[in-house]
Structures are given as structure tokens and as C-alpha cells.
Amino acid sequence: MSATLTAILEIGSTGIRLHVAEIYYNNEWQVLDRAARPVSLGRDVFTSGVVSRESMLECLVVLQNYRELLAGWGIKDDNIHVIATSALRVARNRDIFIDRVRQETGFKLNIVEGIEENRLMYLAVRFALKQNVPLFSRANSMIIDIGGGSTEIMLLRRGQMVSAHSLKMGTIIIDKHSRHGFGAGIFYERYLNENIRNTLGMLNMEMDLAHVRTMVAAGADARHAADRIGKELNENCRVIEREEFIKFVEKIRSYSIEDCVRHFGITYADAEGLVPGLLVLKLFLERTGAANVAVPLVTIRDGFLIDLASGVDSSIQEEFFTQIIASAVNLGRKFHFDEAHGRHVAHHCMTIFDSLVKEHGMSRRNRIMLEIAAILHDIGTYVRPSAHQKHGQYIVSNSEIFGIHNDELNIIANVINYHRGDPPSQSDIEYMTLQREDRILVLKMASILRVADALDRGHTQQIKNITVEHKLETVVFHVDKAYDLSLELMGLEEKGGMFQDVFGYKVVLN
């Protein structure tokens, strides 16, 4: 069976970890080797804001050793993926760190955004649950992954994504602030109760946590607990009963770091975050109705491998896009948007997009971005109907949508801004700060969105379907039935100009 040797290197808050794997051409993969070396990046960054000289040198030595190991495997540089998470994400000297790594090891380092970390962990959890996915998809669920510098949370309603958040609340940060109080142990819980209250309030607004029936706890701390008290669900997942988990955390909550090293046989770096990490899980668990905690024995590195292996698997990609749209819809519901209108305009957008692929040249990824912009284009009316495109831009650019990167979110927000009103100009700072290629994407998407919005000018969804005919100098939209099109014609007269300017075709409604 033909396969590609691949390496995933993850630079985390407490260590640098490696997966060597074979990826087969039938969307399967197998890990051949694993390695891990402790480093103290998180302790540096979350205390001083920068990676210290000592920690930088420590990381470079580890990475050089990994470089020699990978040379022995004969893995090509194109198949070596080096990623970094929360510690380097917030380090003020991260660009210097990235450059030193490239200069001294040849590794090209990519910083993983919080929302991307959510996506990769979702893929890993989905894989670990395997045959248990049907049970998972029928109940309200929470996926929580607690790292050294951040906590990633996803809420799903019957398997559909409600929201995804990357919170600046990790075990190293918790330990650091707790020690400024009365020390470790019982104070952790007081500190956490005070600091996650707002988070719990935000999550409860999105989905009543009392109705969560499945809690999935990813991360090293949960895996250490599962090693002790978990029962096997399948080869990649263990389950801990709710009361067993709570009793276990109560038992170890007064453990010192040295106690954790001795009792669990883990490194000092991992032991630092064990108690605060499990306390966070306990506090979230107690606010849900979950009877068990599912602990997938997977990491972000597994998620990255799954992503690589499934790159050509359209069914997995389409299922993932469905989750992205579900997250966008739930953001709209949070701001009481006109869902029927938003979905209908998105439907017209997709018809136009698919009919004019040769003309616009945009990708499948761009298609999902346009669909999100169409669904949420009127979200700003929650603030005020007048100039709602500006309010919508602000809401979306300051929100999180599962599976959407920050740069993509900025493009979507700009598209929403230009779905009505004046076209972009050089005085628009948010638009001009985009890369040239992204500005072109905004123009193309906004042009299509304006036309689609005009086709539901009255918010009545009277035009159910359209077909698109491309003639020499015009694009003709044929409606499925005979309607009174006076409102829509008026809307196209107002909004069709940008489409003509961008694509060179006059829009005609027939």
C-alpha cells in the first residue's frame, strides 16, 4: 500500500512532542513513533510575556535533536509540519523565536490560532469516538480541552456545532495567579469559581449547560485521570463515571507538584498543571447534566494527521463545513437575526456562485465564507437598523465561528459591511489593511451577496429558486415562477452596480 512518511512536531506550553506517521492514500494513517521532551515555554510566557533566552536555547536543542531523528527516518521537509499553540501565540518575541528556529534547524514553524486548535481537536475527538458517534450526536455535548495557556470549548446541540471558544485560561496561568493568593490546593477552587463565572454565563446563554448530557474532556490532565479510573469505551477513548471523577479530583486537589510527580509518574512540567486542570474539568462537569466524562486518547497532533489524511475525502470535508454553518447560524440566533431571510439569501448566493465558477475563480473554502456572510449579513440590525452593515461588521469581526480563522473572519466581516451602501474606498481602514488578494475576494463576494440580497428585497422569500444564464454581456437570473418582481427589480437597480463593475456583466432579472 502506497504511503507518505509524515512528521508532526508540536511546540506546546510544557513540552515539544513528535508524531511520526504513515499516511496512506485511502484516507487512513498510522503512527509509527512518538517522542516528547519537556520545556518551560509556558512558565516563561505567562509570567513575563516573552520566551526567555534560556528557554529558547532549550527549545532549539530539542528541535535539533528531532531534526536528526527525522533525518534517520528520511522524511522530506515538505512532509514535516511544525506547529505551536498558546504559549507562542501570545509571546511578544514569537517572531524572533520563529526566525531562530528556521535559521538553526530549517523548520518552518506555524502558529496555530485558538479557533484552529478547536478544529483540530474536534477532528481528533470525532475519530476517537468512532462507533460511538451516533450516541454523541443525539445528545447535547461539550468538548473541553485544557492546555497550559488556553482552554478550548465547543458546545454541540444534537451533534450540531453551537459555538466554539478559545479562552485565555490555562493551567499554567491558573497556577500562577493562584499562588498569589493562599497557595495551591483549596484556593484553586475559589479562584476558579470567581474567574469562570463569566464564562459559564456566556456558555449558558448559548446552550443551557444543565442539558449537556455528554462531556468530552481532552488534554493530558484528563488522560492521566482516565489512566487511573477510566473504563475503556474503545481503543482510543475511555469513560469515567461522573461521581468517580468528582471523588478523584477531591482526593488529589491538595496534592503538591511533587506529589503529582510521585503518584502519577509524570514530568514536573506536566505535574504543574494537573491539579488546576482537573479542578477546571470538575467545575464544568458539576454545571452540566453529564453522567460520564468521555476522555479521548488523542491530541492536536492526531487531529493534524487526520486533517492531512482526509484532505481528499469530500464526505469528511462536507461534514466539517456543515458544522461551520451550524456555528454561524447559532451566532446569528444569539443576535436575533432574521434566519429565514439569511438562509434564503445564502441559498441564492450559492446558486450564483456555483453557476459562475469560471467567472469568479473562487475556491470551495471561499464558498463557505460567502455562505457565512450571506447568512449573517443583517446581524447588525440587532444594534440598529440604520447602517446595520457597519454594526454587522463589528459583531462578526469580534466573534468566533467554529473552523474559521481570524483572517477569514475579517474578510467575512468586510463582505457584510459592503452588502449595502457605498462600495469600498481607500479611506476604509478595515478594508485597506487587508492583503490585495483578500480585497479582491471581498469585492467578488460582496458583489454576489448584493445581488442575492436584492432577490429577497421584501424578506418574503417569494422567489424560491433561480437559474443563472451567462450571455455575452449580461448575467440573466430566471425565476422559477411568475411573480410580481417590482421590489426585486428595484433592489437590483440599487445593488447590481458593483457586480457589473467587478465582473463586467450587467445583471438582468427575468
Buried (B, 14 or more C-beta within 10 A) or exposed (E): EEBBBBBBBBBBBBBBBBBBBBBBEEBEBEBEEEBBBBBBBBBBBBEEEBBBEEBBEBBBEBBBBBBEBBEEBEBEEEBBBBBBBBBBBBBEBBEEBBEBBEEBBEBEBEBBBBBBBBBBBBBBBBBBBBEBBEBBBEBBBBBBBBBBBBBBBBBBBEBBBBBBBBBEBBBBBBBBBBEEEEEBBEBBBEBBEEBBEEBBEBBEEBBEBEEBBBBBBBBBBBBBBBEEBBEEBBEBBBBBBBEBBBEBBEEBBEBEBEBBBEBBEBBEBBBBBBBBBBBBBBBBBEBBBBEBBBBBBBBBBBBBBBBBBBEEEEEBBEEBBBBBBBBBBBBBEBBEBBEEBBBBBBBBBBBBBEBBEEBBEBEEEBBBBBBBBBBBBBBBBBBEEEEBBBBBBBBBBEBBBBBBBEEBBBBBBBBBBBBBEEBBEEEBEBBEEBEEEBBBBBBBBBBBBBBBBBBBBBBEBBBEEBEBEBEEEBBBBEBEEEBEBEBBBEBBEEBBBBBBEBBEBBBBBE
